[in-house]
Amino acid sequence: MRALVIRHEHVTEPGLVGARLIERGYDLTTVTVVPEDRHHTPNVTHDFPGADEWDVIVSLGAPWSVYDEEAVGSWIGRELALLRKAHLLGVPVLGVCFGAQALATALGGSVEASPRPEIGWTEVDSDDHGLVPPGPWFQWHFDRCVLPPDAEEVARNAVCPQAFRMGRTLGVQFHPEIITAMVRGWIDLGGREQCRRQGVDPEGLLARSRAMEPQARDNARRLVDGFLDRVANNSR
């Protein structure tokens, strides 16, 4: 079984989500959209593979806004087309943070600035603990999804929708893939100042992330299993 992982920048990894997909028998192909030397000028040209080449597609997070096409460049339109085509073909898609926002946009919703950023470990109000455990989940976002009309909201908090499903598609605003090395990478790549502006201690965030590793791994396994066993099969 073949899984495409869309990695938008060089720090983010498939992490715990990728590890569980491998445990479930998937061969991962990871493509990086924006190379390291273009991180601050992400308007690169990138050609995505065809949607029909994969059994599962995962779109990961990114530090940019889906709606800021002037900054991001033409690749976002190509990714939206890929996600839309995958959905129409019935290829299961898991969107994470930016990836969930791209999914929402591709399927008839939109993205807007969040009323406040979320950085750190939070619990969510889930309607389906077997699919989306309440957490705690790692968050780092400044935008939020406006869900497509036909989407089912599965989880939420006071800030935004936290998970939605639509056919064989699942989008989550939080980061089930997170590992401590990624948190360190985001902090070192401009996140330290973002944390401080939001009253978050970067070193405290790292320490909490290390302490959360066992629970984060368990939550990620449960979410990926729910995605594969129920959403990908379009069942309850």
N, CA, C and O of each residue as an XYZ file, in Angstrom:
944
protein
N       0.846     -1.189      0.000
C       0.000      0.000      0.000
C       0.884      1.243      0.000
O       1.918      1.284      0.667
N       0.468      2.237     -0.746
C       1.296      3.417     -0.971
C       0.670      4.654     -0.318
O      -0.504      4.956     -0.530
N       1.467      5.353      0.469
C       1.004      6.581      1.114
C       1.879      7.746      0.674
O       3.104      7.689      0.779
N       1.245      8.793      0.185
C       1.941     10.034     -0.158
C       1.860     10.980      1.025
O       0.771     11.258      1.528
N       3.004     11.476      1.472
C       3.042     12.463      2.550
C       3.557     13.776      1.968
O       4.682     13.848      1.475
N       2.730     14.804      2.029
C       3.111     16.132      1.541
C       3.698     16.908      2.707
O       2.998     17.285      3.648
N       4.980     17.133      2.621
C       5.745     17.854      3.640
C       6.024     19.236      3.058
O       6.759     19.356      2.078
N       5.454     20.264      3.640
C       5.536     21.583      3.012
C       6.862     22.277      3.248
O       7.277     23.101      2.433
N       7.538     21.963      4.350
C       8.828     22.599      4.636
C       9.751     21.584      5.301
O       9.337     20.469      5.618
N      11.007     21.981      5.510
C      12.053     21.006      5.807
C      12.101     20.533      7.255
O      12.754     19.529      7.540
N      11.432     21.223      8.183
C      11.507     20.843      9.590
C      10.450     19.792      9.950
O      10.724     18.853     10.698
N       9.262     19.962      9.415
C       8.165     19.049      9.727
C       8.441     17.662      9.148
O       8.998     17.535      8.058
N       8.049     16.633      9.884
C       8.242     15.247      9.468
C       6.922     14.484      9.578
O       6.003     14.942     10.256
N       6.817     13.334      8.926
C       5.624     12.496      9.132
C       5.471     12.049     10.580
O       4.360     11.772     11.031
N       6.580     11.978     11.309
C       6.556     11.753     12.748
C       5.735     10.553     13.178
O       5.847      9.468     12.608
N       4.905     10.763     14.197
C       4.137      9.664     14.769
C       3.071      9.146     13.815
O       2.729      7.964     13.852
N       2.543     10.017     12.964
C       1.566      9.568     11.960
C       2.241      8.651     10.950
O       1.710      7.593     10.614
N       3.401      9.053     10.470
C       4.133      8.220      9.527
C       4.526      6.891     10.126
O       4.454      5.856      9.463
N       4.946      6.917     11.394
C       5.352      5.681     12.056
C       4.188      4.703     12.138
O       4.370      3.507     11.909
N       2.997      5.194     12.460
C       1.844      4.295     12.548
C       1.425      3.794     11.170
O       1.022      2.639     11.035
N       1.513      4.635     10.151
C       1.198      4.169      8.796
C       2.136      3.028      8.389
O       1.701      2.043      7.791
N       3.412      3.166      8.714
C       4.379      2.104      8.397
C       4.017      0.830      9.160
O       4.057     -0.266      8.602
N       3.662      0.982     10.443
C       3.245     -0.183     11.230
C       2.021     -0.857     10.629
O       1.851     -2.068     10.764
N       1.174     -0.086      9.972
C      -0.026     -0.637      9.359
C       0.213     -1.162      7.939
O      -0.727     -1.572      7.258
N       1.480     -1.147      7.495
C       1.822     -1.764      6.222
C       1.954     -0.837      5.044
O       2.003     -1.307      3.907
N       2.013      0.469      5.265
C       2.114      1.432      4.167
C       3.571      1.766      3.858
O       4.391      1.918      4.763
N       3.876      1.876      2.578
C       5.153      2.410      2.122
C       4.985      3.905      1.920
O       4.137      4.342      1.142
N       5.806      4.702      2.633
C       5.669      6.156      2.583
C       6.564      6.761      1.505
O       7.744      6.428      1.393
N       5.979      7.649      0.724
C       6.737      8.512     -0.177
C       6.510      9.944      0.293
O       5.389     10.449      0.232
N       7.564     10.597      0.760
C       7.451     11.952      1.290
C       8.027     12.942      0.286
O       9.177     12.810     -0.133
N       7.231     13.930     -0.099
C       7.695     14.987     -0.992
C       7.767     16.289     -0.204
O       6.865     16.592      0.577
N       8.829     17.057     -0.403
C       9.004     18.350      0.258
C       8.733     19.452     -0.751
O       9.380     19.519     -1.797
N       7.783     20.312     -0.439
C       7.373     21.352     -1.381
C       8.370     22.503     -1.399
O       8.830     22.906     -2.468
N       8.707     23.034     -0.233
C       9.588     24.201     -0.134
C      10.915     23.763      0.463
O      10.945     23.352      1.623
N      12.019     23.833     -0.285
C      13.316     23.417      0.260
C      13.810     24.391      1.322
O      13.311     25.510      1.437
N      14.791     23.950      2.089
C      15.279     24.731      3.223
C      15.737     26.130      2.815
O      15.468     27.103      3.520
N      16.424     26.232      1.685
C      16.964     27.537      1.295
C      15.899     28.507      0.782
O      16.207     29.662      0.490
N      14.647     28.047      0.670
C      13.552     28.925      0.237
C      12.495     29.099      1.327
O      11.380     29.540      1.049
N      12.843     28.756      2.556
C      11.840     28.786      3.624
C      11.220     30.171      3.784
O      10.021     30.278      4.046
N      11.991     31.204      3.637
C      11.488     32.565      3.827
C      10.982     33.183      2.532
O      10.469     34.302      2.539
N      11.120     32.475      1.438
C      10.544     32.879      0.141
C       9.906     31.633     -0.474
O      10.441     31.063     -1.425
N       8.759     31.211      0.072
C       8.205     29.897     -0.287
C       7.457     29.841     -1.613
O       6.843     28.821     -1.926
N       7.495     30.909     -2.396
C       6.768     30.918     -3.664
C       7.551     30.176     -4.739
O       7.954     30.751     -5.750
N       7.756     28.891     -4.496
C       8.491     28.036     -5.426
C       7.514     27.404     -6.409
O       6.299     27.532     -6.262
N       8.048     26.734     -7.394
C       7.245     25.927     -8.310
C       7.379     24.469     -7.898
O       8.484     23.960     -7.716
N       6.252     23.816     -7.756
C       6.293     22.398     -7.359
C       5.206     21.641     -8.100
O       4.049     22.061     -8.129
N       5.587     20.531     -8.695
C       4.628     19.674     -9.391
C       4.294     18.473     -8.516
O       5.180     17.706     -8.138
N       3.033     18.315     -8.203
C       2.580     17.217     -7.357
C       2.276     15.986     -8.206
O       1.894     16.113     -9.369
N       2.441     14.804     -7.635
C       2.074     13.592     -8.368
C       0.561     13.479     -8.515
O      -0.189     14.224     -7.885
N       0.127     12.560     -9.336
C      -1.298     12.368     -9.555
C      -1.982     11.772     -8.336
O      -1.384     10.986     -7.601
N      -3.236     12.148     -8.123
C      -3.979     11.659     -6.967
C      -4.250     10.165     -7.040
O      -4.348      9.504     -6.006
N      -4.371      9.628     -8.235
C      -4.757      8.224     -8.391
C      -3.595      7.253     -8.212
O      -3.770      6.047     -8.385
N      -2.418      7.758     -7.868
C      -1.254      6.894     -7.691
C      -1.125      6.357     -6.265
O      -0.200      5.597     -5.978
N      -2.048      6.744     -5.358
C      -1.844      6.494     -3.935
C      -3.051      5.838     -3.295
O      -4.184      5.990     -3.752
N      -2.780      5.101     -2.222
C      -3.850      4.508     -1.425
C      -4.263      5.417     -0.282
O      -5.389      5.322      0.208
N      -3.378      6.288      0.146
C      -3.636      7.269      1.200
C      -2.781      8.497      0.908
O      -1.656      8.373      0.424
N      -3.308      9.671      1.200
C      -2.542     10.914      1.091
C      -2.614     11.645      2.428
O      -3.687     11.768      3.019
N      -1.465     12.128      2.900
C      -1.392     12.911      4.126
C      -0.780     14.265      3.790
O       0.309     14.332      3.220
N      -1.470     15.333      4.141
C      -0.952     16.689      3.948
C      -0.642     17.293      5.308
O      -1.533     17.454      6.142
N       0.633     17.629      5.528
C       1.096     18.083      6.840
C       0.977     19.598      6.999
O       0.421     20.286      6.143
N       1.505     20.095      8.102
C       1.400     21.506      8.436
C       2.395     22.377      7.695
O       3.245     21.888      6.951
N       2.271     23.684      7.915
C       3.161     24.674      7.304
C       3.017     25.983      8.067
O       1.975     26.223      8.677
N       4.043     26.837      8.049
C       3.978     28.092      8.800
C       3.291     29.225      8.039
O       3.259     30.357      8.522
N       2.746     28.941      6.869
C       2.137     29.974      6.038
C       0.624     29.870      6.067
O       0.074     28.961      6.688
N      -0.056     30.800      5.394
C      -1.512     30.792      5.315
C      -1.951     30.284      3.947
O      -1.400     30.684      2.921
N      -2.937     29.408      3.938
C      -3.451     28.857      2.685
C      -3.930     29.969      1.762
O      -3.766     29.889      0.544
N      -4.528     31.014      2.350
C      -5.125     32.072      1.538
C      -4.112     33.127      1.078
O      -4.469     34.004      0.292
N      -2.880     33.066      1.540
C      -1.863     34.066      1.171
C      -1.102     33.600     -0.070
O       0.097     33.326     -0.013
N      -1.814     33.515     -1.181
C      -1.207     32.970     -2.402
C      -0.056     33.840     -2.902
O       0.873     33.329     -3.527
N      -0.104     35.135     -2.638
C       0.992     36.003     -3.088
C       2.307     35.599     -2.444
O       3.352     35.613     -3.094
N       2.257     35.238     -1.168
C       3.471     34.819     -0.467
C       3.822     33.371     -0.772
O       4.986     33.040     -0.996
N       2.804     32.505     -0.780
C       3.057     31.074     -0.939
C       3.398     30.722     -2.378
O       4.298     29.919     -2.624
N       2.701     31.304     -3.313
C       2.981     31.008     -4.712
C       1.987     30.030     -5.320
O       1.013     29.632     -4.681
N       2.247     29.656     -6.550
C       1.286     28.881     -7.326
C       1.135     27.449     -6.846
O       0.159     26.789     -7.199
N       2.081     26.945     -6.043
C       1.970     25.545     -5.644
C       0.738     25.262     -4.806
O       0.249     24.132     -4.805
N       0.215     26.265     -4.086
C      -0.950     25.996     -3.252
C      -2.151     25.646     -4.120
O      -2.950     24.786     -3.749
N      -2.290     26.297     -5.263
C      -3.384     25.952     -6.165
C      -3.259     24.532     -6.685
O      -4.261     23.834     -6.840
N      -2.039     24.104     -6.952
C      -1.817     22.734     -7.426
C      -2.127     21.718     -6.324
O      -2.676     20.648     -6.588
N      -1.766     22.071     -5.082
C      -2.087     21.148     -3.996
C      -3.590     21.051     -3.779
O      -4.116     19.957     -3.574
N      -4.284     22.178     -3.820
C      -5.731     22.145     -3.661
C      -6.374     21.282     -4.735
O      -7.316     20.537     -4.463
N      -5.862     21.385     -5.956
C      -6.390     20.559     -7.046
C      -6.144     19.078     -6.777
O      -7.015     18.249     -7.042
N      -4.958     18.737     -6.250
C      -4.648     17.352     -5.907
C      -5.595     16.836     -4.837
O      -6.140     15.740     -4.972
N      -5.802     17.607     -3.778
C      -6.670     17.170     -2.686
C      -8.114     17.028     -3.157
O      -8.807     16.087     -2.770
N      -8.562     17.948     -3.982
C      -9.925     17.879     -4.515
C     -10.101     16.642     -5.387
O     -11.116     15.953     -5.295
N      -9.114     16.361     -6.234
C      -9.178     15.193     -7.109
C      -9.171     13.907     -6.286
O      -9.932     12.982     -6.570
N      -8.307     13.849     -5.262
C      -8.247     12.669     -4.406
C      -9.602     12.419     -3.749
O     -10.080     11.285     -3.706
N     -10.211     13.475     -3.243
C     -11.515     13.330     -2.600
C     -12.555     12.804     -3.586
O     -13.345     11.922     -3.246
N     -12.557     13.336     -4.789
C     -13.522     12.900     -5.797
C     -13.303     11.448     -6.198
O     -14.255     10.732     -6.507
N     -12.035     11.014     -6.192
C     -11.713      9.634     -6.550
C     -11.933      8.665     -5.388
O     -11.895      7.451     -5.584
N     -12.160      9.184     -4.190
C     -12.317      8.331     -3.025
C     -11.004      7.892     -2.412
O     -10.972      6.918     -1.661
N      -9.917      8.591     -2.717
C      -8.635      8.298     -2.086
C      -8.649      8.902     -0.680
O      -8.858     10.108     -0.552
N      -8.437      8.124      0.365
C      -8.472      8.677      1.725
C      -7.393      9.744      1.927
O      -6.234      9.545      1.564
N      -7.786     10.865      2.504
C      -6.873     11.981      2.749
C      -6.947     12.378      4.215
O      -8.034     12.541      4.770
N      -5.785     12.532      4.836
C      -5.671     13.068      6.191
C      -4.947     14.399      6.105
O      -3.804     14.457      5.653
N      -5.605     15.467      6.534
C      -5.000     16.792      6.546
C      -4.685     17.219      7.960
O      -5.513     17.063      8.858
N      -3.500     17.756      8.168
C      -3.012     18.143      9.490
C      -2.708     19.635      9.501
O      -1.851     20.094      8.746
N      -3.399     20.401     10.350
C      -3.172     21.841     10.518
C      -3.291     22.563      9.173
O      -4.400     22.677      8.651
N      -2.201     23.049      8.600
C      -2.249     23.656      7.263
C      -2.902     22.701      6.281
O      -3.683     23.125      5.429
N      -2.589     21.406      6.392
C      -3.187     20.414      5.509
C      -4.688     20.327      5.667
O      -5.399     20.151      4.677
N      -5.194     20.446      6.892
C      -6.640     20.462      7.128
C      -7.258     21.723      6.538
O      -8.347     21.675      5.966
N      -6.566     22.847      6.675
C      -7.064     24.102      6.108
C      -7.088     24.036      4.581
O      -8.004     24.562      3.949
N      -6.083     23.392      3.994
C      -6.078     23.199      2.545
C      -7.237     22.304      2.129
O      -7.902     22.572      1.129
N      -7.483     21.239      2.894
C      -8.614     20.359      2.603
C      -9.932     21.133      2.656
O     -10.752     21.035      1.743
N     -10.126     21.892      3.713
C     -11.361     22.658      3.841
C     -11.557     23.577      2.643
O     -12.662     23.676      2.108
N     -10.498     24.242      2.223
C     -10.578     25.145      1.077
C     -10.871     24.381     -0.207
O     -11.709     24.803     -1.005
N     -10.185     23.261     -0.409
C     -10.351     22.472     -1.633
C     -11.763     21.925     -1.763
O     -12.257     21.741     -2.876
N     -12.422     21.660     -0.630
C     -13.719     20.988     -0.657
C     -14.901     21.929     -0.462
O     -16.014     21.481     -0.186
N     -14.665     23.239     -0.603
C     -15.772     24.180     -0.596
C     -15.882     25.054      0.623
O     -16.799     25.871      0.715
N     -14.949     24.902      1.585
C     -14.907     25.790      2.734
C     -13.880     26.885      2.512
O     -13.618     27.276      1.374
N     -13.304     27.376      3.585
C     -12.301     28.429      3.463
C     -11.449     28.447      4.733
O     -11.611     27.611      5.622
N     -10.550     29.409      4.794
C      -9.669     29.592      5.946
C      -9.683     31.064      6.315
O      -9.711     31.930      5.441
N      -9.663     31.344      7.605
C      -9.615     32.724      8.071
C      -8.680     32.816      9.265
O      -8.330     31.807      9.876
N      -8.282     34.033      9.587
C      -7.444     34.228     10.768
C      -8.194     33.786     12.014
O      -9.379     34.080     12.173
N      -7.503     33.085     12.890
C      -8.104     32.628     14.138
C      -8.281     33.818     15.080
O      -7.488     34.758     15.027
N      -9.300     33.801     15.940
C      -9.472     34.903     16.886
C      -8.291     35.051     17.839
O      -8.035     36.137     18.358
N      -7.580     33.963     18.063
C      -6.322     34.008     18.809
C      -5.499     32.785     18.420
O      -6.065     31.738     18.105
N      -4.185     32.901     18.435
C      -3.344     31.739     18.128
C      -3.457     30.680     19.223
O      -3.862     30.962     20.351
N      -3.088     29.461     18.855
C      -2.956     28.383     19.835
C      -1.559     27.796     19.693
O      -1.187     27.306     18.627
N      -0.789     27.850     20.776
C       0.541     27.236     20.814
C       0.637     26.450     22.109
O       0.552     27.021     23.196
N       0.813     25.153     21.993
C       0.961     24.324     23.183
C       0.022     23.130     23.168
O      -0.614     22.832     22.158
N      -0.052     22.457     24.298
C      -0.823     21.227     24.446
C      -2.217     21.546     24.988
O      -2.353     22.161     26.046
N      -3.253     21.122     24.254
C      -4.624     21.426     24.649
C      -5.503     20.196     24.455
O      -5.189     19.319     23.650
N      -6.585     20.141     25.186
C      -7.608     19.135     24.965
C      -8.694     19.711     24.069
O      -8.866     20.927     23.987
N      -9.428     18.821     23.395
C     -10.503     19.250     22.515
C     -11.793     18.552     22.932
O     -11.770     17.516     23.597
N     -12.903     19.132     22.533
C     -14.218     18.557     22.794
C     -14.578     17.679     21.600
O     -14.964     18.185     20.546
N     -14.451     16.360     21.765
C     -14.653     15.418     20.666
C     -15.990     14.709     20.790
O     -16.383     14.281     21.875
N     -16.686     14.590     19.662
C     -17.931     13.826     19.618
C     -17.685     12.335     19.447
O     -18.602     11.534     19.621
N     -16.460     11.954     19.108
C     -16.160     10.567     18.770
C     -14.758     10.233     19.268
O     -13.781     10.388     18.535
N     -14.663      9.777     20.510
C     -13.352      9.509     21.104
C     -12.642      8.346     20.423
O     -11.419      8.239     20.511
N     -13.379      7.480     19.750
C     -12.753      6.394     19.023
C     -12.051      6.842     17.765
O     -11.159      6.154     17.269
N     -12.445      7.988     17.243
C     -11.793      8.554     16.057
C     -10.835      9.669     16.448
O      -9.684      9.685     16.012
N     -11.302     10.593     17.261
C     -10.483     11.725     17.706
C     -10.487     11.748     19.229
O     -11.404     12.313     19.825
N      -9.488     11.152     19.873
C      -9.394     11.244     21.330
C      -9.319     12.716     21.762
O      -8.861     13.560     20.991
N      -9.758     13.025     22.970
C      -9.780     14.426     23.399
C      -8.403     15.044     23.612
O      -8.300     16.256     23.802
N      -7.354     14.246     23.584
C      -6.012     14.786     23.710
C      -5.377     14.460     25.054
O      -5.707     13.454     25.681
N      -4.455     15.326     25.491
C      -4.038     16.600     24.898
C      -3.336     16.435     23.539
O      -2.613     15.469     23.298
N      -3.581     17.414     22.671
C      -2.968     17.481     21.353
C      -2.083     18.729     21.259
O      -2.345     19.744     21.904
N      -1.043     18.629     20.451
C      -0.157     19.774     20.260
C      -0.740     20.702     19.200
O      -1.179     20.256     18.140
N      -0.738     21.993     19.502
C      -1.276     23.002     18.582
C      -0.208     24.065     18.306
O       0.571     24.442     19.182
N      -0.205     24.530     17.056
C       0.609     25.710     16.717
C       0.001     26.298     15.448
O       0.386     25.936     14.336
N      -0.948     27.204     15.626
C      -1.616     27.751     14.431
C      -2.136     29.159     14.718
O      -2.374     29.549     15.861
N      -2.299     29.903     13.617
C      -2.788     31.275     13.656
C      -4.049     31.453     12.819
O      -4.703     32.493     12.893
N      -4.390     30.444     12.026
C      -5.593     30.452     11.189
C      -6.532     29.343     11.639
O      -6.160     28.497     12.451
N      -7.742     29.352     11.111
C      -8.709     28.297     11.412
C      -9.551     27.990     10.183
O      -9.685     28.815      9.279
N     -10.116     26.789     10.168
C     -10.959     26.346      9.064
C     -12.369     26.910      9.181
O     -12.925     27.010     10.274
N     -12.932     27.273      8.044
C     -14.376     27.444      7.891
C     -14.821     26.221      7.101
O     -14.470     26.078      5.930
N     -15.586     25.342      7.728
C     -15.810     24.021      7.162
C     -16.705     24.059      5.927
O     -17.595     24.903      5.823
N     -16.463     23.141      4.991
C     -17.360     22.999      3.836
C     -18.777     22.671      4.306
O     -18.950     22.082      5.373
N     -19.796     23.044      3.520
C     -21.182     22.816      3.956
C     -21.501     21.360      4.269
O     -22.307     21.091      5.160
N     -20.889     20.412      3.558
C     -21.210     18.998      3.748
C     -20.304     18.306      4.764
O     -20.437     17.101      4.980
N     -19.399     19.033      5.383
C     -18.471     18.417      6.335
C     -19.151     18.179      7.680
O     -20.038     18.932      8.082
N     -18.727     17.132      8.360
C     -19.187     16.835      9.705
C     -18.107     17.241     10.699
O     -17.006     16.690     10.679
N     -18.412     18.193     11.562
C     -17.462     18.585     12.594
C     -17.413     17.503     13.665
O     -18.441     17.132     14.233
N     -16.217     17.003     13.935
C     -16.041     15.901     14.885
C     -15.529     16.398     16.234
O     -15.852     15.828     17.277
N     -14.723     17.469     16.207
C     -14.150     17.989     17.458
C     -13.956     19.484     17.329
O     -13.869     20.026     16.227
N     -13.891     20.144     18.480
C     -13.810     21.604     18.477
C     -13.269     22.064     19.828
O     -13.177     21.283     20.774
N     -12.917     23.334     19.899
C     -12.710     24.010     21.178
C     -13.220     25.434     21.029
O     -13.896     25.747     20.049
N     -12.913     26.290     21.973
C     -13.450     27.646     21.938
C     -12.882     28.469     20.792
O     -13.454     29.496     20.425
N     -11.765     28.031     20.224
C     -11.095     28.812     19.183
C     -11.578     28.457     17.789
O     -11.756     29.341     16.951
N     -11.794     27.160     17.527
C     -12.057     26.762     16.144
C     -12.495     25.302     16.060
O     -12.381     24.563     17.038
N     -12.999     24.881     14.888
C     -13.177     23.448     14.651
C     -11.819     22.752     14.742
O     -10.828     23.244     14.202
N     -11.776     21.617     15.418
C     -10.511     20.909     15.611
C     -10.407     19.638     14.776
O      -9.307     19.122     14.576
N     -11.530     19.128     14.288
C     -11.495     17.952     13.410
C     -12.789     17.908     12.619
O     -13.855     18.250     13.131
N     -12.687     17.482     11.360
C     -13.879     17.299     10.532
C     -13.650     16.131      9.588
O     -12.517     15.824      9.216
N     -14.743     15.489      9.210
C     -14.677     14.410      8.239
C     -15.671     14.689      7.125
O     -16.686     15.357      7.321
N     -15.354     14.163      5.961
C     -16.190     14.372      4.782
C     -15.861     13.240      3.822
O     -14.814     13.259      3.175
N     -16.741     12.259      3.726
C     -16.434     11.087      2.927
C     -15.231     10.349      3.502
O     -15.218      9.988      4.678
N     -14.219     10.129      2.663
C     -13.002      9.448      3.111
C     -11.908     10.432      3.519
O     -10.725     10.090      3.528
N     -12.310     11.638      3.851
C     -11.381     12.702      4.207
C     -11.510     13.037      5.689
O     -12.616     13.107      6.224
N     -10.370     13.244      6.347
C     -10.349     13.694      7.740
C      -9.358     14.838      7.864
O      -8.206     14.715      7.446
N      -9.799     15.944      8.434
C      -8.911     17.072      8.704
C      -8.835     17.337     10.188
O      -9.858     17.326     10.872
N      -7.627     17.578     10.705
C      -7.448     17.897     12.123
C      -6.599     19.160     12.236
O      -5.585     19.300     11.552
N      -7.020     20.071     13.100
C      -6.298     21.326     13.265
C      -5.025     21.150     14.076
O      -4.072     21.912     13.913
N      -5.004     20.153     14.945
C      -3.856     19.909     15.810
C      -2.813     19.054     15.092
O      -2.958     18.740     13.911
N      -1.746     18.678     15.832
C      -0.601     17.988     15.230
C      -0.411     16.597     15.845
O       0.369     16.454     16.786
N      -1.101     15.568     15.340
C      -0.895     14.224     15.868
C       0.477     13.651     15.534
O       0.918     12.689     16.161
N       1.148     14.232     14.557
C       2.451     13.713     14.117
C       3.608     14.197     14.983
O       4.739     13.745     14.801
N       3.350     15.102     15.916
C       4.420     15.857     16.565
C       5.400     14.973     17.339
O       5.005     14.036     18.032
N       6.673     15.294     17.203
C       7.738     14.735     18.032
C       8.544     15.915     18.557
O       8.508     17.003     17.983
N       9.265     15.698     19.638
C       9.954     16.803     20.305
C      10.956     17.487     19.390
O      11.121     18.705     19.460
N      11.630     16.724     18.530
C      12.602     17.324     17.615
C      11.946     18.345     16.695
O      12.566     19.349     16.342
N      10.700     18.099     16.304
C       9.991     19.067     15.463
C       9.676     20.333     16.237
O       9.810     21.437     15.708
N       9.258     20.183     17.482
C       8.988     21.365     18.309
C      10.251     22.218     18.418
O      10.192     23.441     18.285
N      11.394     21.570     18.660
C      12.666     22.286     18.718
C      12.954     22.987     17.395
O      13.388     24.139     17.385
N      12.719     22.305     16.291
C      12.968     22.907     14.988
C      12.099     24.122     14.731
O      12.579     25.125     14.203
N      10.818     24.046     15.100
C       9.929     25.191     14.905
C      10.342     26.355     15.789
O      10.302     27.507     15.356
N      10.736     26.070     17.016
C      11.187     27.131     17.917
C      12.416     27.828     17.352
O      12.506     29.056     17.371
N      13.362     27.038     16.850
C      14.595     27.611     16.322
C      14.381     28.354     15.010
O      15.207     29.186     14.633
N      13.291     28.070     14.310
C      13.046     28.676     13.004
C      12.019     29.800     13.108
O      11.122     29.897     12.271
N      12.139     30.625     14.100
C      11.259     31.774     14.259
C      10.167     31.604     15.292
O       9.482     32.570     15.628
N       9.991     30.392     15.804
C       8.913     30.149     16.744
C       9.157     30.675     18.135
O       8.213     30.880     18.899
N      10.438     30.900     18.482
C      10.730     31.388     19.828
C      10.048     32.736     20.080
O       9.448     32.951     21.133
N      10.147     33.625     19.116
C       9.520     34.940     19.265
C       7.998     34.823     19.243
O       7.315     35.545     19.970
N       7.454     33.920     18.413
C       6.010     33.705     18.408
C       5.531     33.231     19.781
O       4.508     33.698     20.282
N       6.266     32.313     20.380
C       5.910     31.846     21.714
C       5.894     32.987     22.711
O       4.939     33.145     23.473
N       6.933     33.767     22.706
C       7.041     34.848     23.686
C       5.927     35.870     23.507
O       5.419     36.407     24.491
N       5.544     36.146     22.275
C       4.444     37.095     22.047
C       3.128     36.571     22.599
O       2.245     37.351     22.956
N       2.994     35.242     22.669
C       1.761     34.642     23.179
C       1.874     34.241     24.647
O       0.978     33.587     25.181
N       2.965     34.627     25.301
C       3.139     34.302     26.709
C       3.472     32.845     26.970
O       3.194     32.325     28.050
N       4.071     32.179     25.975
C       4.450     30.763     26.099
C       5.961     30.684     26.278
O       6.710     31.279     25.503
N       6.404     29.966     27.278
C       7.832     29.765     27.510
C       8.343     28.678     26.570
O       7.906     27.533     26.686
N       9.252     28.987     25.642
C       9.715     27.981     24.678
C      10.348     26.760     25.331
O      10.095     25.630     24.912
N      11.161     26.978     26.343
C      11.804     25.837     26.995
C      10.788     25.005     27.785
O      10.898     23.781     27.848
N       9.817     25.665     28.376
C       8.750     24.936     29.048
C       7.931     24.110     28.064
O       7.503     23.001     28.382
N       7.712     24.656     26.861
C       6.989     23.936     25.821
C       7.757     22.693     25.399
O       7.162     21.636     25.188
N       9.065     22.812     25.277
C       9.895     21.654     24.945
C       9.838     20.597     26.042
O       9.703     19.407     25.756
N       9.938     21.023     27.275
C       9.904     20.081     28.393
C       8.553     19.354     28.449
O       8.506     18.145     28.674
N       7.470     20.088     28.245
C       6.139     19.453     28.242
C       6.039     18.469     27.079
O       5.448     17.399     27.223
N       6.605     18.816     25.944
C       6.545     17.939     24.775
C       7.295     16.637     25.033
O       6.827     15.564     24.653
N       8.446     16.727     25.670
C       9.186     15.508     26.011
C       8.371     14.641     26.970
O       8.320     13.420     26.817
N       7.739     15.270     27.953
C       6.954     14.522     28.930
C       5.719     13.888     28.292
O       5.237     12.854     28.755
N       5.210     14.510     27.229
C       3.991     14.042     26.588
C       4.242     12.937     25.570
O       3.282     12.387     25.029
N       5.492     12.593     25.289
C       5.792     11.665     24.186
C       5.023     10.343     24.272
O       4.455      9.934     23.259
N       4.968      9.651     25.411
C       4.225      8.383     25.440
C       2.735      8.559     25.128
O       2.166      7.776     24.368
N       2.103      9.581     25.711
C       0.681      9.791     25.463
C       0.442     10.263     24.035
O      -0.536      9.866     23.402
N       1.338     11.114     23.524
C       1.204     11.579     22.144
C       1.273     10.412     21.170
O       0.531     10.376     20.188
N       2.162      9.455     21.439
C       2.283      8.280     20.572
C       1.003      7.454     20.599
O       0.538      6.986     19.560
N       0.435      7.279     21.785
C      -0.802      6.508     21.904
C      -1.949      7.211     21.210
O      -2.726      6.570     20.502
N      -2.073      8.524     21.398
C      -3.145      9.275     20.742
C      -3.006      9.229     19.226
O      -3.998      9.083     18.513
N      -1.772      9.354     18.732
C      -1.552      9.314     17.285
C      -1.939      7.961     16.709
O      -2.549      7.888     15.643
N      -1.587      6.891     17.409
C      -1.945      5.548     16.945
C      -3.460      5.399     16.872
O      -3.987      4.845     15.908
N      -4.153      5.889     17.883
C      -5.614      5.782     17.903
C      -6.241      6.588     16.773
O      -7.196      6.139     16.138
N      -5.703      7.777     16.525
C      -6.269      8.601     15.469
C      -6.005      8.000     14.087
O      -6.909      7.945     13.254
N      -4.777      7.552     13.841
C      -4.465      6.956     12.540
C      -5.281      5.683     12.327
O      -5.778      5.439     11.228
N      -5.420      4.875     13.371
C      -6.228      3.667     13.243
C      -7.685      4.006     12.934
O      -8.308      3.365     12.087
N      -8.223      5.007     13.616
C      -9.594      5.425     13.330
C      -9.743      5.941     11.914
O     -10.738      5.663     11.245
N      -8.757      6.691     11.462
C      -8.775      7.200     10.088
C      -8.762      6.053      9.085
O      -9.559      6.039      8.147
N      -7.864      5.095      9.276
C      -7.736      3.997      8.325
C      -8.933      3.042      8.388
O      -9.438      2.609      7.353
N      -9.383      2.716      9.598
C     -10.403      1.696      9.762
C     -11.814      2.210      9.522
O     -12.699      1.448      9.133
N     -12.027      3.513      9.756
C     -13.392      4.028      9.665
C     -13.563      5.090      8.591
O     -14.454      4.976      7.749
N     -12.725      6.120      8.604
C     -12.895      7.184      7.609
C     -12.501      6.668      6.219
O     -13.239      6.876      5.256
N     -11.367      6.010      6.107
C     -10.934      5.496      4.806
C     -11.925      4.489      4.240
O     -12.040      4.343      3.023
N     -12.641      3.792      5.121
C     -13.683      2.845      4.689
C     -15.062      3.487      4.627
O     -16.054      2.835      4.302
N     -15.106      4.790      4.949
C     -16.360      5.560      4.927
C     -17.433      4.874      5.773
O     -18.579      4.718      5.353
N     -17.021      4.465      6.990
C     -17.956      3.773      7.871
C     -17.955      4.467      9.225
O     -17.103      5.313      9.497
N     -18.902      4.110     10.063
C     -19.009      4.691     11.402
C     -18.309      3.801     12.406
O     -18.284      4.114     13.596
